[in-house]
Amino acid sequence: MNPVTPRAPAGPVKPEAVELAATYRNLIQGQAEQAWEQSQALPASALSGLVGLAYSHPLALALAFLRVLECGGSPVLMPTPEEARAYRLTVTLDEHGLHSGLPDPALEPRAGDFFAFSSGSTGQRRPLRFHHQKALGNARVHAQSLGITDQHTISQTLRLHHPFGVVAYIYTPLAVGARVELGVYFDALFPVKAEQKPTVVHLTPYHLQLLMRRRVESRFKVGKLSLGAGPVRRQEALYALGLAHELYTTYGLSEAGPRVSCGRVEAATFVDGWIGYFLEGIQTRVDEDGCLWLKTPYHAENLADFFNTGDRIDCLPDGSAVFKNRIHDVLRVRGQTYPRCFYQQRLQSLLGLPCEVAQSAYSDELIVFIETNQEQPALLRAIERNLPEFRGARVIWRETFCRTALGKTDLRTMLEELPR
């Protein structure tokens, strides 16, 4: 293990347990006075249990999140109506006010804890528990690895209702005093941001792929660009280096912090899936199958032992790591088991279009989703000619793929939409 050497933030560490919303209000510098007033008007007596937050406006969501923590409640970020009923949330807040929930919550509320749902890209969404102090500590260590200080402005591109978004746009500003801009559309960042402005932008690989497909270029570079929530390929990294003075890649398991590793990208040495160096305080172990085990001080449940991430990695001689695949994300082809990414990458390279590979749970039939606005028979012939094991596979043409809140392909939903 070779942890990133942290750099101390230039500004003072912000208060960790009191007056959170007031501190955050200073960092957003009056971007939404109405949202501030609404958050302060929320009655403390109603916010001590499991409180669902379903605001569409990111500032209203951020301020209400901090208000609930101040009142001793446990925020639950962006539950669907079905999830609100299933987990028996005591109350739900949105732009239209406060809505009563059900008694006896299925999740245990604890002061200082909050819940965010996993993206659901590899299965059913599930609630993940975080602790405020530990999330703040994790954000501080990650911010130090990126070199973020109180002189930076963080511009939002991730959604706040995902754990990565919460850390990036609520806890990182609180940890280092950086200013934050919420509600920024990622396409608008690059043509207008001046090079002199020390801006930090977080993108998902999916958002970066969209920029590449649209051939977005900029005369000005942002200061720091951080890529997370999925493995990055070399061609994407090289494109991103043209948009920023400094490029970083981040890897995380939601329960672990959610940030686990970080590293600055260098064009000469970058390889597909590189995830940088493990952050300070995170212990790692790799078993005989190449699967990563973690022990982290940022887990909400104070786990005393290592836990299995389900991700396979390769460790490089310099102490950094490369993400390979998830251990359970496999296809069964002609009696052999392969990581799904093995065929995913081959098809992506062959077709030159976004695609997803899956397998029917009912018949083991191979299914190929191709994102294009029209059927292309030539692609079918190319698949059969170059990948004979995919002859007879079911090919589905889709103008757009279903996406999770984080921009990942929602493969589960696309499979559910298919007739059996």
HUDAHU-V947177 format. One record per pair of residues at least 12 apart in sequence whose C-alpha atoms are under 6 Angstrom apart, sorted by sequence separation. I is the first residue (numbers start at 1). J is the second residue. D is the distance in Angstrom with one decimal. If there is no record, write none. Layout:
BEGIN
I|J|D, I|J|D
END
This chain:
BEGIN
89|101|5.4, 90|102|5.3, 115|127|6.0, 116|128|5.4, 250|262|4.4, 283|295|5.1, 294|306|5.1, 312|324|5.4, 356|368|5.8, 89|102|6.0, 115|128|5.4, 249|262|5.7, 263|276|3.9, 293|306|5.8, 294|307|5.5, 312|325|5.4, 344|357|6.0, 356|369|5.0, 88|102|5.1, 115|129|4.7, 249|263|5.7, 262|276|4.7, 263|277|5.7, 282|296|4.7, 293|307|5.3, 311|325|5.9, 312|326|5.8, 355|369|5.4, 114|129|5.9, 248|263|5.4, 261|276|5.8, 262|277|5.4, 293|308|4.5, 311|326|4.3, 355|370|4.4, 89|105|5.7, 114|130|5.4, 248|264|4.3, 261|277|5.1, 293|309|5.7, 310|326|5.6, 311|327|5.7, 88|105|4.5, 113|130|5.5, 247|264|5.8, 248|265|5.4, 261|278|4.1, 292|309|5.8, 310|327|5.4, 354|371|5.4, 88|106|5.7, 113|131|4.3, 247|265|5.5, 260|278|5.9, 261|279|5.1, 87|106|4.8, 112|131|5.8, 113|132|5.8, 225|244|5.9, 260|279|5.8, 292|311|5.8, 112|132|5.2, 224|244|5.8, 291|311|5.5, 292|312|5.9, 47|68|5.7, 223|244|5.7, 226|247|5.9, 228|249|5.9, 291|312|4.2, 221|243|5.0, 222|244|4.7, 223|245|5.3, 224|246|4.8, 225|247|4.9, 226|248|4.7, 227|249|4.7, 228|250|4.7, 290|312|5.1, 52|75|5.9, 199|222|5.7, 202|225|5.9, 204|227|5.5, 221|244|4.6, 224|247|5.9, 226|249|5.7, 227|250|6.0, 228|251|5.9, 290|313|5.9, 39|63|6.0, 48|72|5.2, 49|73|4.8, 50|74|5.0, 51|75|4.8, 52|76|4.6, 53|77|5.2, 54|78|4.7, 199|223|5.1, 200|224|4.7, 201|225|4.9, 202|226|4.7, 203|227|5.0, 204|228|5.3, 251|275|5.6, 35|60|4.9, 39|64|5.1, 48|73|3.9, 51|76|5.8, 53|78|5.4, 153|178|5.8, 155|180|6.0, 195|220|5.5, 198|223|5.2, 200|225|5.9, 202|227|5.9, 204|229|5.7, 250|275|5.8, 47|73|5.3, 150|176|5.7, 152|178|5.3, 153|179|4.7, 154|180|4.6, 155|181|4.8, 156|182|5.1, 194|220|5.7, 195|221|5.5, 249|275|5.8, 367|393|5.6, 369|395|6.0, 372|398|5.9, 373|399|4.4, 44|71|5.5, 149|176|5.8, 150|177|4.6, 153|180|5.4, 191|218|5.0, 366|393|4.9, 367|394|4.7, 368|395|4.8, 369|396|4.8, 370|397|5.1, 371|398|5.0, 372|399|4.9, 139|167|5.9, 150|178|4.1, 156|184|5.4, 190|218|5.6, 367|395|5.9, 371|399|5.5, 157|186|5.3, 371|400|5.7, 139|171|5.9, 139|172|5.2, 74|109|5.5, 136|171|5.4, 140|175|5.3, 234|271|5.7, 73|111|5.5, 76|114|5.9, 234|272|5.2, 50|89|5.2, 53|92|5.8, 54|93|6.0, 55|94|4.5, 72|111|4.6, 74|113|5.2, 75|114|4.8, 76|115|4.6, 77|116|5.1, 233|272|4.3, 50|90|5.4, 51|91|5.1, 52|92|4.2, 53|93|5.0, 54|94|4.9, 55|95|5.8, 74|114|4.7, 76|116|5.9, 51|92|5.5, 232|273|5.2, 257|298|4.9, 21|63|5.9, 231|273|4.8, 256|298|5.9, 257|299|5.9, 69|112|5.9, 256|299|5.0, 277|320|4.5, 255|299|5.9, 276|320|5.1, 21|66|5.4, 154|199|5.9, 276|321|5.9, 20|66|6.0, 152|198|5.0, 153|199|4.9, 154|200|4.7, 155|201|5.4, 275|321|5.7, 116|163|6.0, 152|199|5.6, 275|322|5.6, 274|322|4.2, 273|322|5.2, 273|323|4.9, 50|109|5.6, 49|109|5.7, 78|161|5.7, 77|161|5.2, 138|257|5.9, 7|144|5.0, 6|144|5.0, 6|145|5.2, 10|149|5.4, 11|150|5.3, 9|149|5.0, 27|179|4.6, 28|180|5.5, 14|174|5.5, 14|175|5.8, 13|175|5.6, 13|176|5.7, 134|298|5.0, 9|176|6.0, 131|300|5.1, 130|300|4.8, 206|407|5.9, 4|277|5.8, 3|277|5.4, 3|278|4.9, 4|279|5.6, 3|279|5.1, 3|280|5.3, 121|410|4.9, 2|319|4.7, 1|319|5.4
END
